[in-house]
Amino acid sequence: MIGWLDCSSGVSGDMLLATLVDAGVPVATMQRAIDAACPEPVRLRAETVSRGGIRATRVHVEAADSATHRTWTDIRSLLAEADLDPAVRTVAAGAFARLAEAEGAVHGVDPEAVHFHEVGALDAIADIVGVASGFATLGLDPIYASPVAVGSGTVRTQHGRLPVPAPAVAELLLDVPTYGGGAGVELATPTGAALLTTVAAEFGDQPPMRVHRQAFGAGRRDLPDRPNVVRLLVGEPADASTSTLVLEANVDDFDPRLWPPVLTRLLDAGASDAWLAPILMKKGRPGHTLCVLTESDVADRVRTVMFTETTTIGIRETSVTKRALDRDEHTVTVGGERIRVKTATLNGVIVNAQPEYEDVAAVAADTGRPAKQVMAAALAAARDAGLIP
C-alpha cells in the first residue's frame, strides 16, 4: 500500500496525528508510544470536527506546561532509552535530527547544542513520536506528498515575531516544492515540516494509484477560504504489473517453536498469506510444507525470508490465479477507542466482516478488558452501523 499526503492547506504535527487517527490508527497505539518516550504525562484526545464543510478528525495533545528546554542530545537519549518499535524510533529520531540541523543552521549554533524551546516541548515530542507510531502502524511504502502551502504574514515565536515561512520551516523545506497559498497565516510548522520531509519519498502531484480510502486531519483554525486539513489517500499503485505466486518448501529439520515468528516475518515482508501443512517425509520423518502466497513484486523479499529464517535449500514456485472479494475498511468505536473493521463484498452485499486483531488487542491492553469482549463489542458496533446484516 502507498500513501499520498495533500498539504495544500499546510502541515503541522497535530494535523498529521489527526490524519493518521482518521485513517484508522487507534489512539491507544499512539498513546503507548508517547508514554514510552515522554518524560512527563501527555494525553491524546480525538474528536470529530468540520473544516470547510469537510468532516475531519482533530487530535488534542494535552500536557501541563513544562519549563524544561531540551537539547537534541537530551531528546536523542529519551528516544534511545524508550521502549519503542525500531521503525518508530528511526522516524522520530530522524525528524528531531532535521529540526536540530535546521535550528542550528538558522541560529548559527552546533545542532547538538540547540535548545528546541517550542519544538522541544512535551507536545512536540508527542506529535513526533505519535506520528512515527501512526505511520509504522499503517505500513505505507512509499509515502508521497504534494507541494506544501506555507502561508504568509508573520508568526510569534520565542525569538519574537518572524516572517512566514519561519526561517526554520524554510530551512527544513529546502529543495521541496512550496508556495504561499494565499493565506495570511502560518500554514506549515517546524514540527510538521520535519515529519513530512522525514517520511515522504517524493513531492509532487498525486501518483497513479487505486485509492481505497481517504482521511482528513484538522488543524486548530477553521480558515475562511479553504478546509484546514491534511488529507491522506491510501491505495495501491495503479501501474503495478504483478502476478500471484505460491512459494512452497518442505522442511523436516526445523524446531517447530520457531514457525510462528517465521510466518510473521513473511507477512511483514509483504506476503499475502503464509501457512503450514504437516507432512510425513522419507524415513518416516515428520515435517511441514511452508506455503506462501505472494505478489511477484515482493517475491524476492519473501524468498529471502524463507531462505534465511528456515533451513530450506529450495523453493517451488507456481503461478496461480486469484479471485478475491472487494474489500473495504471501516472504523467503529468501542469504549471511546477506534477499531478498524475489514469487510468483504460480493455483488454489492457485505458477506464477511472482521475487526482488525491488532486494534482489538491494543484496546484490550489499554482498557484492561478481555480481548474476546472487545472483539464481540466491535462486531456489535459493526452490526449497529449496518456493516453486518
C-alpha positions in Angstrom: 0.0 0.0 0.0 1.1 3.5 -0.8 0.0 6.9 0.6 -0.2 10.5 -0.7 -0.4 13.5 1.6 -2.2 16.5 0.4 -0.6 19.5 2.1 -2.5 22.2 0.1 -3.6 23.7 3.5 -0.1 23.3 5.1 1.1 20.7 7.5 1.7 20.6 11.3 2.4 17.8 13.8 -1.1 17.7 15.2 -2.7 17.7 11.8 -0.6 14.6 10.8 -1.6 13.0 14.1 -5.2 13.6 13.3 -4.9 12.4 9.8 -3.5 9.1 10.9 -6.2 8.6 13.5 -8.8 9.4 10.8 -7.1 6.7 8.6 -7.7 4.1 11.3 -4.7 4.2 13.6 -6.0 3.7 17.2 -5.3 6.5 19.6 -4.3 3.8 22.1 -1.4 2.7 19.8 0.0 6.2 19.6 -0.6 6.8 23.3 1.6 3.8 24.2 4.5 5.1 22.1 4.1 8.5 23.6 4.0 7.2 27.1 7.2 5.3 26.4 9.1 8.4 25.2 7.7 11.4 27.1 9.3 12.2 30.5 6.1 13.8 31.7 2.4 12.9 31.3 0.9 13.7 27.9 -2.6 12.6 26.7 -4.2 12.5 23.3 -7.8 13.3 22.8 -9.6 12.9 19.4 -12.8 14.5 18.3 -14.8 14.9 15.0 -14.9 18.4 13.6 -15.8 20.2 10.4 -13.3 22.2 8.4 -14.6 24.0 5.3 -17.6 21.7 5.2 -15.5 18.5 5.4 -15.8 16.1 8.3 -12.3 15.6 9.8 -10.6 14.3 12.9 -8.9 16.8 15.4 -6.4 15.5 17.9 -5.7 17.5 21.0 -2.3 17.0 22.8 -2.9 17.7 26.4 0.1 18.3 28.6 0.9 20.5 31.6 3.3 23.5 31.0 6.9 22.4 31.2 9.8 24.8 31.8 12.4 22.3 30.6 14.1 23.3 27.3 15.7 20.1 26.0 18.6 19.9 23.6 18.8 17.4 20.7 21.2 15.4 22.8 18.6 15.2 25.6 15.8 14.1 23.2 18.1 11.6 21.4 18.7 10.0 24.8 15.0 9.9 25.6 14.3 8.1 22.3 17.2 5.7 22.6 16.1 4.6 26.1 12.3 4.4 25.3 10.6 1.1 24.7 9.8 1.9 21.0 9.5 -0.2 17.9 12.7 0.3 15.9 10.7 1.8 13.0 9.1 4.3 15.3 12.4 5.3 16.9 14.0 5.7 13.4 11.4 8.2 12.1 11.2 10.1 15.4 14.9 10.4 15.7 15.2 11.4 12.0 12.6 14.2 12.5 14.2 15.6 15.6 17.7 15.5 13.9 16.2 17.5 11.0 14.8 20.0 13.5 18.2 20.3 15.2 20.1 20.8 12.0 17.6 23.4 10.8 17.6 25.4 14.0 21.3 25.2 14.2 21.7 26.5 10.7 19.3 29.4 11.3 20.8 30.4 14.6 24.4 29.6 13.8 25.0 27.1 16.6 26.0 23.4 16.7 22.9 21.2 16.3 23.9 19.3 19.4 23.6 22.5 21.5 20.3 23.6 20.0 17.7 24.3 22.7 14.4 23.5 21.0 12.1 25.8 23.0 8.7 25.3 21.3 9.7 22.2 19.4 11.3 20.6 22.4 8.2 20.9 24.5 6.2 17.9 25.5 3.5 18.4 22.9 6.1 18.3 20.1 7.7 15.1 21.4 4.2 13.7 21.5 3.5 14.9 17.9 6.6 13.4 16.5 6.6 10.1 18.4 2.8 9.7 17.8 3.1 10.4 14.1 6.0 8.0 13.8 4.0 5.3 15.5 1.0 6.0 13.3 2.9 5.7 10.0 4.6 2.5 11.3 1.1 1.1 12.0 -0.2 1.8 8.6 2.9 0.4 6.9 2.7 2.6 3.8 5.6 2.2 1.4 6.3 4.6 -0.2 4.7 7.8 1.1 4.4 10.7 -1.4 3.3 14.3 -0.6 2.0 17.3 -2.6 3.8 20.7 -2.8 3.4 22.4 0.6 1.5 25.5 1.3 3.4 27.5 3.9 1.2 30.6 4.3 2.3 34.2 4.7 2.5 37.1 7.1 4.3 36.8 10.4 4.2 34.4 13.4 5.1 35.0 17.1 7.9 32.7 18.4 10.3 32.6 21.4 12.6 34.7 19.3 10.0 37.4 18.6 7.8 37.9 15.5 9.2 36.2 12.4 8.2 36.2 8.8 6.2 33.2 7.4 7.5 30.8 6.5 9.6 30.9 9.7 13.3 30.5 8.9 13.4 27.0 10.4 10.5 25.9 8.3 12.1 27.4 5.2 15.4 25.6 6.1 13.5 22.3 6.6 11.8 22.6 3.2 14.8 23.4 1.1 14.5 21.7 -2.3 10.9 20.8 -1.5 8.2 22.4 -3.8 6.4 25.0 -1.7 4.1 28.0 -2.2 2.5 30.7 -0.1 -1.1 29.6 -0.7 -2.7 33.0 -0.3 -3.4 32.7 3.4 -2.2 35.4 5.7 -1.3 33.0 8.4 1.3 30.3 9.1 0.3 27.0 7.5 3.4 24.9 7.9 5.1 24.5 11.3 8.6 23.3 12.0 7.4 20.0 13.5 5.1 19.3 10.6 7.9 20.2 8.1 10.4 17.9 9.9 8.0 15.0 9.9 6.9 15.5 6.3 10.5 15.6 5.0 11.4 12.5 7.1 8.6 10.2 5.8 7.9 11.5 2.2 9.9 9.8 -0.5 8.9 12.3 -3.3 6.9 15.6 -3.6 4.5 16.3 -6.5 1.0 15.6 -7.8 -0.9 12.6 -6.7 0.8 9.5 -8.2 -1.2 7.0 -10.3 -3.0 4.9 -7.7 -6.1 3.0 -7.0 -7.4 4.8 -3.9 -9.0 2.6 -1.2 -9.7 5.3 1.4 -9.0 8.9 2.3 -8.6 10.5 5.7 -8.7 14.1 6.9 -6.7 15.6 9.8 -7.9 19.0 11.0 -5.8 22.0 12.2 -7.0 24.1 15.1 -8.1 27.0 12.8 -11.2 27.0 10.6 -9.9 29.0 7.7 -12.5 31.1 5.7 -11.2 30.2 2.2 -10.3 26.5 2.4 -10.7 23.4 4.6 -7.8 23.5 7.0 -6.9 19.8 6.8 -4.1 17.5 5.7 -5.6 14.7 3.5 -4.1 11.2 3.2 -5.0 9.0 0.3 -4.3 5.3 0.8 -4.2 2.8 -2.0 -2.2 0.7 -4.5 0.0 1.8 -7.4 -2.2 1.9 -10.4 0.6 1.0 -12.8 1.8 -2.0 -10.8 2.2 -5.1 -13.0 2.3 -8.2 -10.8 1.3 -11.8 -10.8 0.4 -14.1 -7.9 2.7 -16.9 -6.9 2.6 -19.7 -4.4 6.1 -20.5 -2.9 6.5 -23.8 -1.2 9.2 -25.6 0.7 9.3 -28.9 2.6 11.1 -28.7 5.9 11.8 -31.6 8.3 14.8 -30.4 10.3 13.4 -27.2 11.9 12.5 -26.5 15.5 8.6 -26.1 15.4 8.7 -23.5 18.1 10.3 -21.1 15.5 7.4 -21.3 13.0 5.2 -18.6 14.4 7.9 -15.8 14.1 8.7 -17.1 10.6 5.1 -16.7 9.5 5.1 -13.2 11.0 8.3 -12.3 9.1 6.8 -13.5 5.8 3.7 -11.3 6.3 5.9 -8.4 7.3 7.9 -8.9 4.0 4.7 -8.4 2.0 3.3 -11.9 1.6 -0.5 -12.0 1.2 -0.7 -15.2 3.3 1.5 -17.8 4.8 0.6 -21.2 6.3 2.0 -24.6 7.3 0.7 -28.1 6.4 2.0 -31.2 8.4 3.6 -33.9 6.2 5.4 -37.2 6.6 8.7 -37.3 4.7 11.2 -40.0 3.8 12.2 -42.5 6.5 9.1 -41.6 8.5 10.3 -38.1 9.5 7.6 -35.6 10.4 7.9 -32.2 8.7 5.9 -29.3 7.4 5.2 -27.8 4.0 5.6 -24.0 4.2 3.3 -22.3 1.8 3.4 -18.6 0.9 1.0 -16.6 -1.3 2.7 -13.5 -2.6 2.7 -11.0 -5.4 5.6 -11.1 -7.8 6.8 -7.6 -7.0 7.6 -8.6 -3.4 8.6 -12.2 -4.1 12.3 -11.5 -3.7 11.8 -10.3 -0.2 9.6 -13.3 0.7 12.2 -15.7 -0.8 14.9 -14.1 1.3 12.9 -14.7 4.5 12.2 -18.3 3.5 15.9 -19.0 2.9 17.3 -17.1 5.9 14.7 -17.8 8.5 14.2 -21.6 7.8 16.5 -24.5 6.9 15.2 -25.0 3.4 17.6 -25.0 0.5 15.0 -25.0 -2.3 11.7 -23.3 -3.1 9.0 -24.5 -5.5 7.1 -21.7 -7.3 3.7 -21.9 -9.0 1.8 -19.1 -10.8 -1.8 -19.1 -9.7 -5.0 -17.2 -10.5 -6.6 -15.5 -7.5 -10.1 -14.3 -7.3 -10.9 -12.1 -4.3 -13.9 -10.3 -3.0 -14.0 -6.5 -3.0 -12.6 -5.4 0.3 -13.0 -2.2 2.3 -12.1 -0.9 5.7 -14.4 0.9 8.2 -14.0 2.2 11.7 -16.1 1.6 14.8 -15.8 2.9 18.3 -15.5 0.7 21.4 -15.2 2.4 24.7 -14.1 5.6 23.0 -11.3 3.9 21.1 -11.4 3.3 17.3 -11.2 -0.2 15.9 -10.8 -0.9 12.2 -13.2 -3.5 10.7 -12.4 -5.1 7.4 -15.4 -6.1 5.2 -15.7 -8.2 2.0 -18.4 -7.6 -0.5 -20.0 -10.0 -3.1 -22.2 -8.4 -5.7 -22.6 -5.3 -3.6 -23.5 -7.2 -0.4 -21.2 -7.5 2.6 -20.7 -11.2 3.3 -17.8 -11.0 5.7 -16.7 -8.6 8.4 -13.8 -8.9 10.8 -12.3 -6.5 13.4 -8.6 -5.9 13.0 -6.9 -8.0 15.7 -4.1 -5.6 16.4 -6.6 -2.9 17.1 -8.6 -5.2 19.3 -5.5 -6.2 21.2 -4.4 -2.6 21.7 -7.8 -1.6 23.0 -7.9 -4.6 25.3 -4.5 -3.7 26.7 -5.4 -0.1 27.1 -8.7 -0.7 28.9 -8.0 -3.9 30.8 -10.9 -5.7 29.1 -10.5 -9.3 27.8 -9.8 -9.3 24.1 -12.8 -11.5 23.4 -15.1 -8.9 24.9 -13.6 -6.2 22.8 -13.9 -8.3 19.7 -17.6 -9.0 20.5 -18.2 -5.3 21.2 -16.5 -4.4 17.9 -18.7 -6.8 16.0 -21.8 -5.5 17.7 -20.8 -1.9 16.8 -20.3 -3.0 13.2 -23.7 -4.6 13.2 -25.3 -1.5 14.7 -23.6 0.5 11.9 -25.1 -1.7 9.3 -21.8 -3.3 8.3 -23.0 -6.8 9.2 -26.5 -8.0 8.2 
